[in-house]
Amino acid sequence: MGKLYETIERIRSKTSGNSDVVFGMEATGIYSLPLYSALKRDGYKVKLYNPIQTNGFRKMNIRKTKTDPIDSAIIADMLRFSEPPQVNEIRDLNLYQLRELVRIRYRLIEKRTLCKIQLVRNIDTIWPDYKSVMPGVFGATSMAILKKYSVPSKLRDTSFEEFYELVKKTSRSKISRTKAEKIYTHAGNILTIPELDSIVTIEIKTLITQLELYVPGSECGKTE
């Protein structure tokens, strides 16, 4: 910012009169906000332009291409010809922050949904009818089983008692021993392909780790 202000003052010193300095910029969300906020903080007048508006102004002139220097020249022309901005001044940064948080939440929900779809696909591929013994696929107990064993063959390689301890702990004893035996027996009856197991195991563990990041303490943290 210091270098920018030095340049502005140098230009002003060569200009007759006491002309006000007016900045123009495209409203590009988080990319324009830091500079906009700093300029307003320091008392400068700033005009925000809608990118659609600058694009329309570009088409009206000989500068048809889009590069940063050309865009800067276009915005300067718009300021020079008093083209009115179509974007309101940012007055409430708290509201702006809230809007950005909502957008972040929406993107995270989209990513979480994609993870769930992919996880279910992998489960259906490697562990058919998993939902028949574990209806709450995304519950805490199910996630613990899938994260630790991922595929039926790995569950078969462990003892029932060790498996039951995991189930009892993560379900807070809500899943009975009989239900745990049903899950364990079901895994033992699944026909597996070792070459596929090793691949799917990696993706299942990765997807569960991602889900834990997207929804900490939420849906993936419910018991059962």
Order of alpha helices (4+ residues) and beta strands (2+ residues): alpha-beta-alpha-beta-alpha-alpha-alpha-alpha-alpha-alpha-alpha-alpha-alpha
